[in-house]
């Protein structure tokens, strides 16, 4: 059962399942004065940022 949970956690980390929760924890700890965006706003901002600054892509 521990192996299944570990694999499930690992897959969640790869696809970004816990990304928003980590961001909210970071904001609360390091920037308590900033407003916390909704999950929808967060992902909209992340995808817009990635589209504007693609970094190293093959295409």
N, CA, C and O atoms as a printed pandas DataFrame, in Angstrom:
     atom_number atom_name residue_name chain_id  residue_number  x_coord  y_coord  z_coord
0              1         N          UNK        A               1    0.823   -1.189    0.000
1              2        CA          UNK        A               1    0.000    0.000    0.000
2              3         C          UNK        A               1    0.872    1.259    0.000
3              4         O          UNK        A               1    0.535    2.249   -0.650
4              5         N          UNK        A               2    1.992    1.220    0.729
5              6        CA          UNK        A               2    2.891    2.385    0.767
6              7         C          UNK        A               2    3.469    2.660   -0.608
7              8         O          UNK        A               2    3.656    3.816   -0.988
8              9         N          UNK        A               3    3.752    1.609   -1.351
9             10        CA          UNK        A               3    4.313    1.782   -2.690
10            11         C          UNK        A               3    3.286    2.452   -3.597
11            12         O          UNK        A               3    3.633    3.337   -4.379
12            13         N          UNK        A               4    2.048    2.044   -3.498
13            14        CA          UNK        A               4    0.997    2.639   -4.320
14            15         C          UNK        A               4    0.842    4.118   -3.985
15            16         O          UNK        A               4    0.727    4.949   -4.886
16            17         N          UNK        A               5    0.838    4.452   -2.692
17            18        CA          UNK        A               5    0.734    5.850   -2.285
18            19         C          UNK        A               5    1.934    6.655   -2.775
19            20         O          UNK        A               5    1.781    7.795   -3.214
20            21         N          UNK        A               6    3.106    6.075   -2.704
21            22        CA          UNK        A               6    4.311    6.767   -3.156
22            23         C          UNK        A               6    4.261    7.014   -4.664
23            24         O          UNK        A               6    4.608    8.101   -5.127
24            25         N          UNK        A               7    3.836    6.022   -5.420
25            26        CA          UNK        A               7    3.729    6.177   -6.869
26            27         C          UNK        A               7    2.664    7.219   -7.201
27            28         O          UNK        A               7    2.865    8.048   -8.088
28            29         N          UNK        A               8    1.537    7.183   -6.500
29            30        CA          UNK        A               8    0.460    8.143   -6.727
30            31         C          UNK        A               8    0.947    9.574   -6.437
31            32         O          UNK        A               8    0.656   10.494   -7.201
32            33         N          UNK        A               9    1.681    9.756   -5.343
33            34        CA          UNK        A               9    2.242   11.062   -4.996
34            35         C          UNK        A               9    3.210   11.515   -6.090
35            36         O          UNK        A               9    3.176   12.668   -6.519
36            37         N          UNK        A              10    4.066   10.607   -6.533
37            38        CA          UNK        A              10    5.066   10.928   -7.549
38            39         C          UNK        A              10    4.392   11.369   -8.844
39            40         O          UNK        A              10    4.805   12.361   -9.443
40            41         N          UNK        A              11    3.372   10.658   -9.280
41            42        CA          UNK        A              11    2.644   11.028  -10.480
42            43         C          UNK        A              11    1.965   12.387  -10.315
43            44         O          UNK        A              11    1.937   13.191  -11.246
44            45         N          UNK        A              12    1.424   12.634   -9.131
45            46        CA          UNK        A              12    0.809   13.934   -8.855
46            47         C          UNK        A              12    1.814   15.066   -8.941
47            48         O          UNK        A              12    1.487   16.152   -9.421
48            49         N          UNK        A              13    3.022   14.825   -8.485
49            50        CA          UNK        A              13    4.072   15.836   -8.574
50            51         C          UNK        A              13    4.464   16.102  -10.021
51            52         O          UNK        A              13    4.731   17.245  -10.393
52            53         N          UNK        A              14    4.499   15.069  -10.825
53            54        CA          UNK        A              14    4.882   15.228  -12.236
54            55         C          UNK        A              14    3.850   16.060  -12.993
55            56         O          UNK        A              14    4.222   16.938  -13.771
56            57         N          UNK        A              15    2.582   15.800  -12.781
57            58        CA          UNK        A              15    1.548   16.511  -13.533
58            59         C          UNK        A              15    1.155   17.836  -12.886
59            60         O          UNK        A              15    0.326   18.559  -13.439
60            61         N          UNK        A              16    1.722   18.173  -11.739
61            62        CA          UNK        A              16    1.460   19.460  -11.104
62            63         C          UNK        A              16    0.197   19.494  -10.271
63            64         O          UNK        A              16   -0.372   20.564  -10.056
64            65         N          UNK        A              17   -0.246   18.352   -9.801
65            66        CA          UNK        A              17   -1.479   18.268   -9.031
66            67         C          UNK        A              17   -1.418   19.103   -7.748
67            68         O          UNK        A              17   -2.423   19.691   -7.347
68            69         N          UNK        A              18   -0.259   19.158   -7.108
69            70        CA          UNK        A              18   -0.119   19.861   -5.834
70            71         C          UNK        A              18    0.504   21.245   -5.989
71            72         O          UNK        A              18    0.851   21.882   -4.995
72            73         N          UNK        A              19    0.644   21.706   -7.206
73            74        CA          UNK        A              19    1.327   22.967   -7.480
74            75         C          UNK        A              19    0.621   24.153   -6.820
75            76         O          UNK        A              19    1.279   25.001   -6.217
76            77         N          UNK        A              20   -0.688   24.224   -6.925
77            78        CA          UNK        A              20   -1.439   25.338   -6.354
78            79         C          UNK        A              20   -1.343   25.333   -4.831
79            80         O          UNK        A              20   -1.148   26.385   -4.222
80            81         N          UNK        A              21   -1.477   24.174   -4.216
81            82        CA          UNK        A              21   -1.393   24.086   -2.756
82            83         C          UNK        A              21   -0.021   24.533   -2.258
83            84         O          UNK        A              21    0.080   25.211   -1.236
84            85         N          UNK        A              22    1.023   24.159   -2.971
85            86        CA          UNK        A              22    2.376   24.592   -2.601
86            87         C          UNK        A              22    2.521   26.102   -2.738
87            88         O          UNK        A              22    3.152   26.750   -1.903
88            89         N          UNK        A              23    1.934   26.660   -3.795
89            90        CA          UNK        A              23    2.005   28.105   -4.012
90            91         C          UNK        A              23    1.286   28.852   -2.892
91            92         O          UNK        A              23    1.797   29.851   -2.385
92            93         N          UNK        A              24    0.110   28.377   -2.507
93            94        CA          UNK        A              24   -0.648   29.012   -1.429
94            95         C          UNK        A              24    0.136   28.940   -0.119
95            96         O          UNK        A              24    0.188   29.922    0.621
96            97         N          UNK        A              25    0.741   27.803    0.173
97            98        CA          UNK        A              25    1.553   27.668    1.391
98            99         C          UNK        A              25    2.733   28.630    1.355
99           100         O          UNK        A              25    3.072   29.239    2.370
100          101         N          UNK        A              26    3.358   28.769    0.193
101          102        CA          UNK        A              26    4.481   29.704    0.047
102          103         C          UNK        A              26    4.018   31.137    0.292
103          104         O          UNK        A              26    4.671   31.891    1.014
104          105         N          UNK        A              27    2.891   31.509   -0.311
105          106        CA          UNK        A              27    2.381   32.871   -0.115
106          107         C          UNK        A              27    2.072   33.143    1.345
107          108         O          UNK        A              27    2.438   34.195    1.869
108          109         N          UNK        A              28    1.414   32.223    2.001
109          110        CA          UNK        A              28    1.052   32.418    3.412
110          111         C          UNK        A              28    2.279   32.531    4.305
111          112         O          UNK        A              28    2.269   33.277    5.284
112          113         N          UNK        A              29    3.321   31.803    3.979
113          114        CA          UNK        A              29    4.522   31.810    4.813
114          115         C          UNK        A              29    5.417   33.008    4.527
115          116         O          UNK        A              29    5.875   33.674    5.456
116          117         N          UNK        A              30    5.670   33.287    3.259
117          118        CA          UNK        A              30    6.643   34.315    2.887
118          119         C          UNK        A              30    6.026   35.674    2.546
119          120         O          UNK        A              30    6.695   36.700    2.666
120          121         N          UNK        A              31    4.769   35.689    2.126
121          122        CA          UNK        A              31    4.127   36.926    1.701
122          123         C          UNK        A              31    2.708   37.002    2.267
123          124         O          UNK        A              31    1.745   37.001    1.501
124          125         N          UNK        A              32    2.562   37.067    3.581
125          126        CA          UNK        A              32    1.218   37.030    4.170
126          127         C          UNK        A              32    0.347   38.232    3.810
127          128         O          UNK        A              32   -0.873   38.170    3.959
128          129         N          UNK        A              33    0.947   39.316    3.340
129          130        CA          UNK        A              33    0.176   40.503    2.987
130          131         C          UNK        A              33   -0.426   40.436    1.587
131          132         O          UNK        A              33   -1.330   41.210    1.272
132          133         N          UNK        A              34    0.054   39.535    0.748
133          134        CA          UNK        A              34   -0.459   39.415   -0.619
134          135         C          UNK        A              34   -1.778   38.649   -0.641
135          136         O          UNK        A              34   -1.969   37.714    0.138
136          137         N          UNK        A              35   -2.686   39.041   -1.528
137          138        CA          UNK        A              35   -3.939   38.275   -1.664
138          139         C          UNK        A              35   -3.664   36.927   -2.333
139          140         O          UNK        A              35   -2.778   36.814   -3.180
140          141         N          UNK        A              36   -4.416   35.931   -1.951
141          142        CA          UNK        A              36   -4.247   34.587   -2.521
142          143         C          UNK        A              36   -5.218   34.441   -3.692
143          144         O          UNK        A              36   -6.431   34.558   -3.520
144          145         N          UNK        A              37   -4.675   34.185   -4.882
145          146        CA          UNK        A              37   -5.561   34.037   -6.048
146          147         C          UNK        A              37   -6.335   32.718   -5.979
147          148         O          UNK        A              37   -5.936   31.774   -5.296
148          149         N          UNK        A              38   -7.437   32.684   -6.697
149          150        CA          UNK        A              38   -8.167   31.423   -6.788
150          151         C          UNK        A              38   -7.331   30.452   -7.605
151          152         O          UNK        A              38   -6.384   30.852   -8.283
152          153         N          UNK        A              39   -7.681   29.186   -7.539
153          154        CA          UNK        A              39   -6.931   28.183   -8.294
154          155         C          UNK        A              39   -7.015   28.467   -9.795
155          156         O          UNK        A              39   -6.039   28.296  -10.526
156          157         N          UNK        A              40   -8.168   28.892  -10.232
157          158        CA          UNK        A              40   -8.360   29.214  -11.645
158          159         C          UNK        A              40   -7.464   30.388  -12.062
159          160         O          UNK        A              40   -6.815   30.344  -13.107
160          161         N          UNK        A              41   -7.438   31.433  -11.233
161          162        CA          UNK        A              41   -6.583   32.590  -11.523
162          163         C          UNK        A              41   -5.115   32.198  -11.529
163          164         O          UNK        A              41   -4.343   32.660  -12.369
164          165         N          UNK        A              42   -4.734   31.347  -10.591
165          166        CA          UNK        A              42   -3.342   30.910  -10.500
166          167         C          UNK        A              42   -2.898   30.202  -11.779
167          168         O          UNK        A              42   -1.856   30.532  -12.346
168          169         N          UNK        A              43   -3.684   29.238  -12.227
169          170        CA          UNK        A              43   -3.293   28.486  -13.425
170          171         C          UNK        A              43   -3.376   29.350  -14.680
171          172         O          UNK        A              43   -2.571   29.187  -15.597
172          173         N          UNK        A              44   -4.328   30.254  -14.728
173          174        CA          UNK        A              44   -4.409   31.166  -15.864
174          175         C          UNK        A              44   -3.141   32.016  -15.939
175          176         O          UNK        A              44   -2.589   32.219  -17.020
176          177         N          UNK        A              45   -2.682   32.508  -14.791
177          178        CA          UNK        A              45   -1.457   33.313  -14.732
178          179         C          UNK        A              45   -0.231   32.478  -15.110
179          180         O          UNK        A              45    0.631   32.941  -15.857
180          181         N          UNK        A              46   -0.156   31.249  -14.595
181          182        CA          UNK        A              46    0.993   30.387  -14.893
182          183         C          UNK        A              46    1.094   30.080  -16.384
183          184         O          UNK        A              46    2.178   30.151  -16.962
184          185         N          UNK        A              47   -0.034   29.740  -17.005
185          186        CA          UNK        A              47   -0.009   29.407  -18.428
186          187         C          UNK        A              47    0.298   30.634  -19.279
187          188         O          UNK        A              47    0.995   30.526  -20.288
188          189         N          UNK        A              48   -0.213   31.796  -18.884
189          190        CA          UNK        A              48    0.092   33.033  -19.615
190          191         C          UNK        A              48    1.580   33.352  -19.508
191          192         O          UNK        A              48    2.203   33.782  -20.479
192          193         N          UNK        A              49    2.148   33.138  -18.311
193          194        CA          UNK        A              49    3.580   33.383  -18.110
194          195         C          UNK        A              49    4.420   32.432  -18.955
195          196         O          UNK        A              49    5.417   32.845  -19.548
196          197         N          UNK        A              50    4.030   31.176  -19.014
197          198        CA          UNK        A              50    4.769   30.195  -19.813
198          199         C          UNK        A              50    4.665   30.503  -21.304
199          200         O          UNK        A              50    5.621   30.289  -22.049
200          201         N          UNK        A              51    3.516   31.001  -21.740
201          202        CA          UNK        A              51    3.349   31.347  -23.150
202          203         C          UNK        A              51    4.175   32.581  -23.514
203          204         O          UNK        A              51    4.723   32.666  -24.613
204          205         N          UNK        A              52    4.260   33.541  -22.580
205          206        CA          UNK        A              52    5.015   34.764  -22.847
206          207         C          UNK        A              52    6.519   34.531  -22.791
207          208         O          UNK        A              52    7.274   35.183  -23.514
208          209         N          UNK        A              53    6.965   33.604  -21.936
209          210        CA          UNK        A              53    8.389   33.301  -21.767
210          211         C          UNK        A              53    8.599   31.802  -21.930
211          212         O          UNK        A              53    8.725   31.084  -20.938
212          213         N          UNK        A              54    8.640   31.322  -23.170
213          214        CA          UNK        A              54    8.666   29.870  -23.388
214          215         C          UNK        A              54    9.951   29.164  -22.928
215          216         O          UNK        A              54    9.917   27.959  -22.678
216          217         N          UNK        A              55   11.059   29.864  -22.810
217          218        CA          UNK        A              55   12.290   29.204  -22.373
218          219         C          UNK        A              55   12.795   28.261  -23.443
219          220         O          UNK        A              55   12.720   28.567  -24.633
220          221         N          UNK        A              56   13.302   27.133  -23.032
221          222        CA          UNK        A              56   13.896   26.161  -23.962
222          223         C          UNK        A              56   12.826   25.177  -24.443
223          224         O          UNK        A              56   12.430   24.262  -23.721
224          225         N          UNK        A              57   12.384   25.383  -25.646
225          226        CA          UNK        A              57   11.427   24.474  -26.283
226          227         C          UNK        A              57   11.979   24.078  -27.640
227          228         O          UNK        A              57   12.795   24.791  -28.224
228          229         N          UNK        A              58   11.540   22.971  -28.121
229          230        CA          UNK        A              58   12.023   22.532  -29.433
230          231         C          UNK        A              58   11.281   23.229  -30.559
231          232         O          UNK        A              58   11.818   23.349  -31.660
232          233         N          UNK        A              59   10.051   23.696  -30.313
233          234        CA          UNK        A              59    9.265   24.321  -31.396
234          235         C          UNK        A              59    8.651   25.620  -30.945
235          236         O          UNK        A              59    7.960   26.278  -31.723
